[in-house]
Amino acid sequence: MNKAALSLLSICLLGAAPGLLSPTDAKATTILSGPALRETADSYRRFMADDSRRVPEADVSKGAIFIGFVLGVANTLSSDSIRFLCIPADVTDEKLPAIVLKYIDEHPGESNRSGAELASAPLLAAYPCTRKP
């Protein structure tokens, strides 16, 4: 399975991962916890590092969830309705998961944060929108 197919598959699999989805209580729901995001990030890293494409199916699935989650956070933060994130046109979809992966690696003590917080922090730092007066 090539990387483009993995990106497409990520959208389909995001809703099909009940073991990674973690509702916390009736008032608030965390779609992907910090530890679960780290787990998917590890699978993504293994998939990207394996040139032979003999990656376990679980790593393909979880790696796809990581890509889909990161792209979903990026799309939400860059939507016209809120516009917190301004991603330049030349930034590829492959770059965004790499930014989040680097942040996760450099901040191992932040596992208590939600997956959305872990994914949004490095993206907001890399591509903040500047408001014009």
N, CA, C and O atoms as a GROMACS GRO file, in nm:
protein
  532
    1MET      N    1   0.086  -0.118   0.000
    1MET     CA    2   0.000   0.000   0.000
    1MET      C    3   0.090   0.124   0.000
    1MET      O    4   0.179   0.135   0.084
    2ASN      N    5   0.069   0.216  -0.093
    2ASN     CA    6   0.154   0.334  -0.098
    2ASN      C    7   0.104   0.442  -0.003
    2ASN      O    8  -0.004   0.430   0.055
    3LYS      N    9   0.183   0.545   0.014
    3LYS     CA   10   0.152   0.650   0.111
    3LYS      C   11   0.027   0.729   0.074
    3LYS      O   12  -0.045   0.774   0.162
    4ALA      N   13   0.001   0.747  -0.054
    4ALA     CA   14  -0.120   0.818  -0.096
    4ALA      C   15  -0.244   0.737  -0.059
    4ALA      O   16  -0.344   0.793  -0.014
    5ALA      N   17  -0.236   0.607  -0.078
    5ALA     CA   18  -0.348   0.522  -0.042
    5ALA      C   19  -0.369   0.522   0.109
    5ALA      O   20  -0.483   0.518   0.156
    6LEU      N   21  -0.260   0.527   0.184
    6LEU     CA   22  -0.270   0.535   0.329
    6LEU      C   23  -0.342   0.662   0.373
    6LEU      O   24  -0.423   0.658   0.465
    7SER      N   25  -0.312   0.773   0.307
    7SER     CA   26  -0.380   0.898   0.340
    7SER      C   27  -0.530   0.887   0.315
    7SER      O   28  -0.610   0.932   0.396
    8LEU      N   29  -0.567   0.829   0.203
    8LEU     CA   30  -0.709   0.812   0.170
    8LEU      C   31  -0.775   0.717   0.267
    8LEU      O   32  -0.887   0.741   0.312
    9LEU      N   33  -0.708   0.609   0.300
    9LEU     CA   34  -0.760   0.511   0.392
    9LEU      C   35  -0.781   0.570   0.531
    9LEU      O   36  -0.871   0.528   0.604
   10SER      N   37  -0.699   0.667   0.568
   10SER     CA   38  -0.707   0.726   0.701
   10SER      C   39  -0.843   0.786   0.729
   10SER      O   40  -0.894   0.777   0.841
   11ILE      N   41  -0.903   0.847   0.630
   11ILE     CA   42  -1.034   0.907   0.647
   11ILE      C   43  -1.137   0.799   0.676
   11ILE      O   44  -1.224   0.817   0.761
   12CYS      N   45  -1.128   0.687   0.606
   12CYS     CA   46  -1.223   0.578   0.626
   12CYS      C   47  -1.206   0.511   0.761
   12CYS      O   48  -1.304   0.470   0.822
   13LEU      N   49  -1.084   0.499   0.807
   13LEU     CA   50  -1.057   0.424   0.930
   13LEU      C   51  -1.077   0.505   1.057
   13LEU      O   52  -1.091   0.446   1.165
   14LEU      N   53  -1.077   0.635   1.049
   14LEU     CA   54  -1.084   0.715   1.171
   14LEU      C   55  -1.205   0.679   1.255
   14LEU      O   56  -1.196   0.672   1.377
   15GLY      N   57  -1.317   0.656   1.191
   15GLY     CA   58  -1.436   0.620   1.266
   15GLY      C   59  -1.445   0.472   1.300
   15GLY      O   60  -1.536   0.430   1.370
   16ALA      N   61  -1.352   0.394   1.251
   16ALA     CA   62  -1.358   0.250   1.271
   16ALA      C   63  -1.254   0.200   1.370
   16ALA      O   64  -1.204   0.089   1.356
   17ALA      N   65  -1.221   0.281   1.468
   17ALA     CA   66  -1.118   0.243   1.564
   17ALA      C   67  -1.170   0.255   1.706
   17ALA      O   68  -1.122   0.339   1.781
   18PRO      N   69  -1.266   0.173   1.744
   18PRO     CA   70  -1.326   0.187   1.876
   18PRO      C   71  -1.227   0.168   1.990
   18PRO      O   72  -1.249   0.224   2.098
   19GLY      N   73  -1.121   0.094   1.970
   19GLY     CA   74  -1.023   0.076   2.077
   19GLY      C   75  -0.943   0.202   2.104
   19GLY      O   76  -0.885   0.216   2.212
   20LEU      N   77  -0.938   0.292   2.009
   20LEU     CA   78  -0.860   0.414   2.027
   20LEU      C   79  -0.948   0.533   2.065
   20LEU      O   80  -0.898   0.632   2.118
   21LEU      N   81  -1.076   0.524   2.039
   21LEU     CA   82  -1.167   0.632   2.074
   21LEU      C   83  -1.199   0.619   2.221
   21LEU      O   84  -1.231   0.510   2.269
   22SER      N   85  -1.191   0.729   2.293
   22SER     CA   86  -1.202   0.718   2.438
   22SER      C   87  -1.292   0.824   2.498
   22SER      O   88  -1.245   0.931   2.537
   23PRO      N   89  -1.422   0.797   2.507
   23PRO     CA   90  -1.509   0.892   2.575
   23PRO      C   91  -1.471   0.898   2.722
   23PRO      O   92  -1.448   0.794   2.785
   24THR      N   93  -1.463   1.019   2.778
   24THR     CA   94  -1.421   1.034   2.916
   24THR      C   95  -1.539   1.040   3.012
   24THR      O   96  -1.532   0.981   3.120
   25ASP      N   97  -1.644   1.108   2.977
   25ASP     CA   98  -1.766   1.109   3.057
   25ASP      C   99  -1.880   1.165   2.973
   25ASP      O  100  -1.862   1.195   2.855
   26ALA      N  101  -1.996   1.178   3.033
   26ALA     CA  102  -2.113   1.221   2.957
   26ALA      C  103  -2.104   1.367   2.914
   26ALA      O  104  -2.168   1.405   2.816
   27LYS      N  105  -2.026   1.448   2.983
   27LYS     CA  106  -2.018   1.590   2.952
   27LYS      C  107  -1.912   1.622   2.847
   27LYS      O  108  -1.930   1.715   2.768
   28ALA      N  109  -1.805   1.549   2.845
   28ALA     CA  110  -1.695   1.579   2.752
   28ALA      C  111  -1.644   1.449   2.691
   28ALA      O  112  -1.634   1.347   2.758
   29THR      N  113  -1.613   1.455   2.563
   29THR     CA  114  -1.561   1.338   2.494
   29THR      C  115  -1.430   1.375   2.426
   29THR      O  116  -1.420   1.476   2.356
   30THR      N  117  -1.330   1.292   2.448
   30THR     CA  118  -1.203   1.307   2.380
   30THR      C  119  -1.202   1.207   2.267
   30THR      O  120  -1.211   1.086   2.289
   31ILE      N  121  -1.191   1.256   2.146
   31ILE     CA  122  -1.192   1.167   2.031
   31ILE      C  123  -1.070   1.076   2.032
   31ILE      O  124  -1.082   0.955   2.011
   32LEU      N  125  -0.954   1.132   2.058
   32LEU     CA  126  -0.831   1.054   2.062
   32LEU      C  127  -0.747   1.110   2.177
   32LEU      O  128  -0.710   1.227   2.177
   33SER      N  129  -0.719   1.028   2.274
   33SER     CA  130  -0.642   1.072   2.390
   33SER      C  131  -0.496   1.094   2.351
   33SER      O  132  -0.452   1.050   2.244
   34GLY      N  133  -0.421   1.161   2.436
   34GLY     CA  134  -0.278   1.180   2.411
   34GLY      C  135  -0.204   1.049   2.395
   34GLY      O  136  -0.129   1.033   2.299
   35PRO      N  137  -0.222   0.953   2.489
   35PRO     CA  138  -0.154   0.824   2.472
   35PRO      C  139  -0.196   0.750   2.344
   35PRO      O  140  -0.114   0.685   2.280
   36ALA      N  141  -0.324   0.760   2.307
   36ALA     CA  142  -0.368   0.694   2.184
   36ALA      C  143  -0.307   0.761   2.061
   36ALA      O  144  -0.272   0.693   1.965
   37LEU      N  145  -0.294   0.894   2.065
   37LEU     CA  146  -0.229   0.963   1.952
   37LEU      C  147  -0.083   0.920   1.942
   37LEU      O  148  -0.033   0.898   1.832
   38ARG      N  149  -0.016   0.907   2.055
   38ARG     CA  150   0.122   0.860   2.054
   38ARG      C  151   0.131   0.718   1.994
   38ARG      O  152   0.224   0.688   1.919
   39GLU      N  153   0.036   0.634   2.028
   39GLU     CA  154   0.035   0.497   1.975
   39GLU      C  155   0.018   0.499   1.823
   39GLU      O  156   0.087   0.426   1.752
   40THR      N  157  -0.073   0.581   1.774
   40THR     CA  158  -0.092   0.589   1.629
   40THR      C  159   0.030   0.651   1.562
   40THR      O  160   0.066   0.614   1.450
   41ALA      N  161   0.094   0.746   1.631
   41ALA     CA  162   0.215   0.809   1.577
   41ALA      C  163   0.328   0.707   1.563
   41ALA      O  164   0.403   0.709   1.465
   42ASP      N  165   0.341   0.618   1.661
   42ASP     CA  166   0.443   0.514   1.654
   42ASP      C  167   0.418   0.421   1.535
   42ASP      O  168   0.512   0.381   1.466
   43SER      N  169   0.292   0.388   1.511
   43SER     CA  170   0.257   0.304   1.395
   43SER      C  171   0.288   0.378   1.265
   43SER      O  172   0.340   0.318   1.170
   44TYR      N  173   0.256   0.506   1.261
   44TYR     CA  174   0.286   0.588   1.143
   44TYR      C  175   0.436   0.589   1.116
   44TYR      O  176   0.480   0.574   1.002
   45ARG      N  177   0.514   0.606   1.220
   45ARG     CA  178   0.661   0.609   1.206
   45ARG      C  179   0.711   0.476   1.150
   45ARG      O  180   0.796   0.474   1.061
   46ARG      N  181   0.658   0.364   1.201
   46ARG     CA  182   0.702   0.233   1.151
   46ARG      C  183   0.663   0.216   1.004
   46ARG      O  184   0.741   0.163   0.925
   47PHE      N  185   0.544   0.260   0.970
   47PHE     CA  186   0.501   0.250   0.830
   47PHE      C  187   0.591   0.332   0.739
   47PHE      O  188   0.634   0.284   0.634
   48MET      N  189   0.620   0.454   0.777
   48MET     CA  190   0.701   0.543   0.694
   48MET      C  191   0.845   0.495   0.683
   48MET      O  192   0.911   0.523   0.583
   49ALA      N  193   0.895   0.425   0.783
   49ALA     CA  194   1.034   0.380   0.783
   49ALA      C  195   1.054   0.249   0.707
   49ALA      O  196   1.168   0.216   0.672
   50ASP      N  197   0.949   0.175   0.680
   50ASP     CA  198   0.961   0.044   0.618
   50ASP      C  199   0.951   0.056   0.467
   50ASP      O  200   0.843   0.073   0.412
   51ASP      N  201   1.065   0.046   0.400
   51ASP     CA  202   1.068   0.056   0.254
   51ASP      C  203   1.019  -0.072   0.187
   51ASP      O  204   0.984  -0.070   0.069
   52SER      N  205   1.017  -0.180   0.260
   52SER     CA  206   0.977  -0.307   0.199
   52SER      C  207   0.826  -0.321   0.189
   52SER      O  208   0.776  -0.409   0.118
   53ARG      N  209   0.754  -0.237   0.258
   53ARG     CA  210   0.606  -0.239   0.260
   53ARG      C  211   0.550  -0.368   0.320
   53ARG      O  212   0.437  -0.407   0.292
   54ARG      N  213   0.631  -0.432   0.404
   54ARG     CA  214   0.582  -0.548   0.478
   54ARG      C  215   0.546  -0.504   0.619
   54ARG      O  216   0.596  -0.559   0.717
   55VAL      N  217   0.461  -0.408   0.627
   55VAL     CA  218   0.421  -0.350   0.755
   55VAL      C  219   0.300  -0.426   0.807
   55VAL      O  220   0.209  -0.457   0.730
   56PRO      N  221   0.298  -0.456   0.936
   56PRO     CA  222   0.179  -0.522   0.991
   56PRO      C  223   0.052  -0.439   0.964
   56PRO      O  224   0.055  -0.316   0.966
   57GLU      N  225  -0.057  -0.509   0.940
   57GLU     CA  226  -0.183  -0.443   0.910
   57GLU      C  227  -0.223  -0.345   1.021
   57GLU      O  228  -0.278  -0.239   0.992
   58ALA      N  229  -0.195  -0.379   1.145
   58ALA     CA  230  -0.229  -0.290   1.257
   58ALA      C  231  -0.155  -0.157   1.245
   58ALA      O  232  -0.211  -0.052   1.275
   59ASP      N  233  -0.029  -0.161   1.201
   59ASP     CA  234   0.047  -0.036   1.184
   59ASP      C  235  -0.008   0.046   1.069
   59ASP      O  236  -0.011   0.169   1.077
   60VAL      N  237  -0.052  -0.020   0.963
   60VAL     CA  238  -0.112   0.053   0.851
   60VAL      C  239  -0.239   0.123   0.899
   60VAL      O  240  -0.259   0.241   0.871
   61SER      N  241  -0.323   0.051   0.970
   61SER     CA  242  -0.450   0.108   1.018
   61SER      C  243  -0.426   0.222   1.116
   61SER      O  244  -0.485   0.330   1.102
   62LYS      N  245  -0.341   0.198   1.214
   62LYS     CA  246  -0.316   0.303   1.314
   62LYS      C  247  -0.239   0.420   1.254
   62LYS      O  248  -0.262   0.535   1.293
   63GLY      N  249  -0.150   0.393   1.162
   63GLY     CA  250  -0.080   0.502   1.093
   63GLY      C  251  -0.176   0.588   1.013
   63GLY      O  252  -0.162   0.710   1.006
   64ALA      N  253  -0.274   0.522   0.952
   64ALA     CA  254  -0.376   0.595   0.877
   64ALA      C  255  -0.461   0.681   0.970
   64ALA      O  256  -0.500   0.792   0.935
   65ILE      N  257  -0.490   0.630   1.088
   65ILE     CA  258  -0.566   0.708   1.186
   65ILE      C  259  -0.486   0.832   1.226
   65ILE      O  260  -0.543   0.940   1.239
   66PHE      N  261  -0.355   0.817   1.245
   66PHE     CA  262  -0.271   0.931   1.280
   66PHE      C  263  -0.278   1.039   1.171
   66PHE      O  264  -0.298   1.157   1.201
   67ILE      N  265  -0.261   0.997   1.047
   67ILE     CA  266  -0.266   1.093   0.936
   67ILE      C  267  -0.403   1.161   0.931
   67ILE      O  268  -0.411   1.284   0.922
   68GLY      N  269  -0.508   1.083   0.937
   68GLY     CA  270  -0.643   1.139   0.930
   68GLY      C  271  -0.673   1.234   1.044
   68GLY      O  272  -0.736   1.337   1.024
   69PHE      N  273  -0.627   1.198   1.164
   69PHE     CA  274  -0.652   1.284   1.279
   69PHE      C  275  -0.578   1.417   1.265
   69PHE      O  276  -0.636   1.523   1.286
   70VAL      N  277  -0.450   1.410   1.228
   70VAL     CA  278  -0.371   1.533   1.212
   70VAL      C  279  -0.430   1.622   1.103
   70VAL      O  280  -0.444   1.743   1.121
   71LEU      N  281  -0.466   1.562   0.990
   71LEU     CA  282  -0.524   1.641   0.882
   71LEU      C  283  -0.660   1.697   0.922
   71LEU      O  284  -0.695   1.808   0.882
   72GLY      N  285  -0.736   1.622   1.000
   72GLY     CA  286  -0.864   1.673   1.049
   72GLY      C  287  -0.848   1.792   1.142
   72GLY      O  288  -0.924   1.889   1.132
   73VAL      N  289  -0.750   1.785   1.232
   73VAL     CA  290  -0.721   1.898   1.320
   73VAL      C  291  -0.678   2.018   1.237
   73VAL      O  292  -0.724   2.130   1.260
   74ALA      N  293  -0.589   1.995   1.142
   74ALA     CA  294  -0.541   2.105   1.056
   74ALA      C  295  -0.654   2.168   0.976
   74ALA      O  296  -0.664   2.290   0.967
   75ASN      N  297  -0.739   2.085   0.919
   75ASN     CA  298  -0.852   2.137   0.840
   75ASN      C  299  -0.948   2.217   0.927
   75ASN      O  300  -0.999   2.321   0.884
   76THR      N  301  -0.973   2.170   1.047
   76THR     CA  302  -1.063   2.241   1.137
   76THR      C  303  -1.005   2.376   1.176
   76THR      O  304  -1.074   2.478   1.172
   77LEU      N  305  -0.877   2.377   1.214
   77LEU     CA  306  -0.814   2.502   1.259
   77LEU      C  307  -0.791   2.601   1.145
   77LEU      O  308  -0.770   2.720   1.170
   78SER      N  309  -0.795   2.554   1.022
   78SER     CA  310  -0.775   2.644   0.909
   78SER      C  311  -0.906   2.675   0.835
   78SER      O  312  -0.904   2.738   0.730
   79SER      N  313  -1.017   2.630   0.890
   79SER     CA  314  -1.146   2.656   0.824
   79SER      C  315  -1.177   2.805   0.825
   79SER      O  316  -1.133   2.878   0.914
   80ASP      N  317  -1.254   2.847   0.728
   80ASP     CA  318  -1.288   2.989   0.716
   80ASP      C  319  -1.363   3.042   0.837
   80ASP      O  320  -1.356   3.161   0.867
   81SER      N  321  -1.435   2.956   0.907
   81SER     CA  322  -1.516   3.003   1.019
   81SER      C  323  -1.433   3.038   1.143
   81SER      O  324  -1.475   3.122   1.222
   82ILE      N  325  -1.316   2.977   1.160
   82ILE     CA  326  -1.235   3.013   1.277
   82ILE      C  327  -1.096   3.064   1.240
   82ILE      O  328  -1.046   3.156   1.307
   83ARG      N  329  -1.034   3.011   1.142
   83ARG     CA  330  -0.906   3.055   1.084
   83ARG      C  331  -0.796   3.086   1.187
   83ARG      O  332  -0.746   3.198   1.195
   84PHE      N  333  -0.761   2.983   1.266
   84PHE     CA  334  -0.648   2.996   1.359
   84PHE      C  335  -0.518   2.953   1.293
   84PHE      O  336  -0.410   2.992   1.337
   85LEU      N  337  -0.529   2.873   1.190
   85LEU     CA  338  -0.414   2.814   1.124
   85LEU      C  339  -0.411   2.859   0.979
   85LEU      O  340  -0.512   2.849   0.908
   86CYS      N  341  -0.295   2.909   0.934
   86CYS     CA  342  -0.279   2.953   0.795
   86CYS      C  343  -0.165   2.873   0.732
   86CYS      O  344  -0.048   2.907   0.746
   87ILE      N  345  -0.202   2.768   0.664
   87ILE     CA  346  -0.104   2.677   0.604
   87ILE      C  347  -0.074   2.726   0.463
   87ILE      O  348  -0.165   2.739   0.382
   88PRO      N  349   0.053   2.753   0.433
   88PRO     CA  350   0.088   2.797   0.297
   88PRO      C  351   0.050   2.691   0.193
   88PRO      O  352   0.048   2.572   0.223
   89ALA      N  353   0.021   2.735   0.075
   89ALA     CA  354  -0.025   2.646  -0.033
   89ALA      C  355   0.080   2.540  -0.070
   89ALA      O  356   0.044   2.433  -0.118
   90ASP      N  357   0.208   2.569  -0.048
   90ASP     CA  358   0.312   2.473  -0.087
   90ASP      C  359   0.339   2.365   0.018
   90ASP      O  360   0.424   2.279  -0.004
   91VAL      N  361   0.269   2.369   0.130
   91VAL     CA  362   0.287   2.267   0.234
   91VAL      C  363   0.202   2.145   0.198
   91VAL      O  364   0.082   2.156   0.176
   92THR      N  365   0.267   2.030   0.191
   92THR     CA  366   0.199   1.907   0.152
   92THR      C  367   0.133   1.840   0.272
   92THR      O  368   0.166   1.869   0.387
   93ASP      N  369   0.041   1.751   0.243
   93ASP     CA  370  -0.025   1.675   0.350
   93ASP      C  371   0.073   1.587   0.426
   93ASP      O  372   0.048   1.554   0.542
   94GLU      N  373   0.182   1.548   0.366
   94GLU     CA  374   0.283   1.467   0.434
   94GLU      C  375   0.360   1.548   0.538
   94GLU      O  376   0.409   1.492   0.636
   95LYS      N  377   0.372   1.678   0.517
   95LYS     CA  378   0.448   1.764   0.608
   95LYS      C  379   0.379   1.779   0.743
   95LYS      O  380   0.445   1.782   0.847
   96LEU      N  381   0.247   1.787   0.744
   96LEU     CA  382   0.174   1.814   0.868
   96LEU      C  383   0.189   1.701   0.970
   96LEU      O  384   0.218   1.729   1.086
   97PRO      N  385   0.172   1.573   0.931
   97PRO     CA  386   0.197   1.466   1.029
   97PRO      C  387   0.342   1.465   1.078
   97PRO      O  388   0.368   1.432   1.193
   98ALA      N  389   0.436   1.501   0.991
   98ALA     CA  390   0.578   1.504   1.030
   98ALA      C  391   0.601   1.609   1.138
   98ALA      O  392   0.680   1.587   1.230
   99ILE      N  393   0.533   1.723   1.129
   99ILE     CA  394   0.546   1.829   1.230
   99ILE      C  395   0.492   1.780   1.364
   99ILE      O  396   0.553   1.802   1.468
  100VAL      N  397   0.377   1.715   1.360
  100VAL     CA  398   0.316   1.665   1.484
  100VAL      C  399   0.400   1.553   1.543
  100VAL      O  400   0.419   1.547   1.665
  101LEU      N  401   0.452   1.465   1.459
  101LEU     CA  402   0.537   1.355   1.506
  101LEU      C  403   0.661   1.409   1.577
  101LEU      O  404   0.700   1.358   1.682
  102LYS      N  405   0.722   1.510   1.521
  102LYS     CA  406   0.841   1.571   1.582
  102LYS      C  407   0.806   1.630   1.719
  102LYS      O  408   0.881   1.616   1.815
  103TYR      N  409   0.692   1.696   1.727
  103TYR     CA  410   0.649   1.756   1.854
  103TYR      C  411   0.625   1.648   1.960
  103TYR      O  412   0.666   1.662   2.075
  104ILE      N  413   0.559   1.541   1.920
  104ILE     CA  414   0.533   1.431   2.013
  104ILE      C  415   0.664   1.373   2.065
  104ILE      O  416   0.678   1.344   2.183
  105ASP      N  417   0.762   1.356   1.975
  105ASP     CA  418   0.892   1.304   2.015
  105ASP      C  419   0.965   1.396   2.110
  105ASP      O  420   1.033   1.351   2.202
  106GLU      N  421   0.952   1.526   2.089
  106GLU     CA  422   1.024   1.624   2.169
  106GLU      C  423   0.954   1.660   2.300
  106GLU      O  424   1.012   1.728   2.385
  107HIS      N  425   0.829   1.616   2.318
  107HIS     CA  426   0.752   1.650   2.438
  107HIS      C  427   0.689   1.524   2.498
  107HIS      O  428   0.567   1.513   2.505
  108PRO      N  429   0.773   1.430   2.542
  108PRO     CA  430   0.718   1.303   2.593
  108PRO      C  431   0.637   1.320   2.722
  108PRO      O  432   0.554   1.235   2.754
  109GLY      N  433   0.658   1.426   2.796
  109GLY     CA  434   0.587   1.446   2.922
  109GLY      C  435   0.448   1.504   2.907
  109GLY      O  436   0.381   1.531   3.007
  110GLU      N  437   0.402   1.522   2.785
  110GLU     CA  438   0.272   1.584   2.763
  110GLU      C  439   0.163   1.483   2.728
  110GLU      O  440   0.063   1.518   2.664
  111SER      N  441   0.181   1.360   2.769
  111SER     CA  442   0.084   1.254   2.737
  111SER      C  443  -0.053   1.277   2.800
  111SER      O  444  -0.152   1.222   2.753
  112ASN      N  445  -0.058   1.358   2.904
  112ASN     CA  446  -0.186   1.382   2.970
  112ASN      C  447  -0.277   1.475   2.889
  112ASN      O  448  -0.395   1.487   2.920
  113ARG      N  449  -0.223   1.539   2.789
  113ARG     CA  450  -0.303   1.628   2.703
  113ARG      C  451  -0.384   1.544   2.605
  113ARG      O  452  -0.351   1.428   2.579
  114SER      N  453  -0.489   1.602   2.553
  114SER     CA  454  -0.570   1.531   2.454
  114SER      C  455  -0.493   1.520   2.323
  114SER      O  456  -0.397   1.594   2.300
  115GLY      N  457  -0.536   1.430   2.239
  115GLY     CA  458  -0.475   1.417   2.107
  115GLY      C  459  -0.488   1.545   2.027
  115GLY      O  460  -0.396   1.584   1.955
  116ALA      N  461  -0.603   1.612   2.041
  116ALA     CA  462  -0.625   1.739   1.968
  116ALA      C  463  -0.526   1.845   2.014
  116ALA      O  464  -0.475   1.921   1.933
  117GLU      N  465  -0.498   1.849   2.144
  117GLU     CA  466  -0.401   1.947   2.193
  117GLU      C  467  -0.260   1.914   2.144
  117GLU      O  468  -0.185   2.003   2.103
  118LEU      N  469  -0.225   1.785   2.146
  118LEU     CA  470  -0.092   1.745   2.099
  118LEU      C  471  -0.075   1.771   1.950
  118LEU      O  472   0.035   1.803   1.905
  119ALA      N  473  -0.181   1.756   1.873
  119ALA     CA  474  -0.172   1.780   1.729
  119ALA      C  475  -0.178   1.929   1.696
  119ALA      O  476  -0.110   1.974   1.604
  120SER      N  477  -0.258   2.004   1.768
  120SER     CA  478  -0.276   2.146   1.732
  120SER      C  479  -0.159   2.233   1.777
  120SER      O  480  -0.126   2.330   1.708
  121ALA      N  481  -0.095   2.202   1.888
  121ALA     CA  482   0.012   2.288   1.939
  121ALA      C  483   0.124   2.311   1.837
  121ALA      O  484   0.159   2.426   1.811
  122PRO      N  485   0.182   2.205   1.777
  122PRO     CA  486   0.290   2.230   1.682
  122PRO      C  487   0.242   2.292   1.551
  122PRO      O  488   0.315   2.368   1.488
  123LEU      N  489   0.118   2.260   1.511
  123LEU     CA  490   0.066   2.319   1.388
  123LEU      C  491   0.042   2.469   1.405
  123LEU      O  492   0.072   2.548   1.316
  124LEU      N  493  -0.012   2.507   1.520
  124LEU     CA  494  -0.036   2.650   1.547
  124LEU      C  495   0.096   2.726   1.559
  124LEU      O  496   0.105   2.842   1.519
  125ALA      N  497   0.198   2.660   1.613
  125ALA     CA  498   0.329   2.724   1.623
  125ALA      C  499   0.394   2.739   1.486
  125ALA      O  500   0.461   2.839   1.459
  126ALA      N  501   0.374   2.641   1.399
  126ALA     CA  502   0.436   2.643   1.267
  126ALA      C  503   0.364   2.735   1.168
  126ALA      O  504   0.428   2.800   1.086
  127TYR      N  505   0.232   2.742   1.178
  127TYR     CA  506   0.154   2.816   1.078
  127TYR      C  507   0.047   2.904   1.141
  127TYR      O  508  -0.072   2.890   1.110
  128PRO      N  509   0.087   2.996   1.229
  128PRO     CA  510  -0.015   3.083   1.291
  128PRO      C  511  -0.069   3.184   1.189
  128PRO      O  512   0.001   3.226   1.097
  129CYS      N  513  -0.193   3.221   1.208
  129CYS     CA  514  -0.250   3.327   1.126
  129CYS      C  515  -0.220   3.459   1.196
  129CYS      O  516  -0.235   3.471   1.318
  130THR      N  517  -0.179   3.555   1.119
  130THR     CA  518  -0.160   3.689   1.175
  130THR      C  519  -0.279   3.774   1.133
  130THR      O  520  -0.311   3.786   1.015
  131ARG      N  521  -0.341   3.831   1.232
  131ARG     CA  522  -0.459   3.914   1.204
  131ARG      C  523  -0.415   4.053   1.161
  131ARG      O  524  -0.326   4.113   1.222
  132LYS      N  525  -0.478   4.102   1.056
  132LYS     CA  526  -0.446   4.238   1.009
  132LYS      C  527  -0.538   4.335   1.082
  132LYS      O  528  -0.658   4.310   1.096
  133PRO      N  529  -0.482   4.448   1.129
  133PRO     CA  530  -0.565   4.544   1.202
  133PRO      C  531  -0.668   4.611   1.114
  133PRO      O  532  -0.745   4.694   1.162
   0.00000   0.00000   0.00000
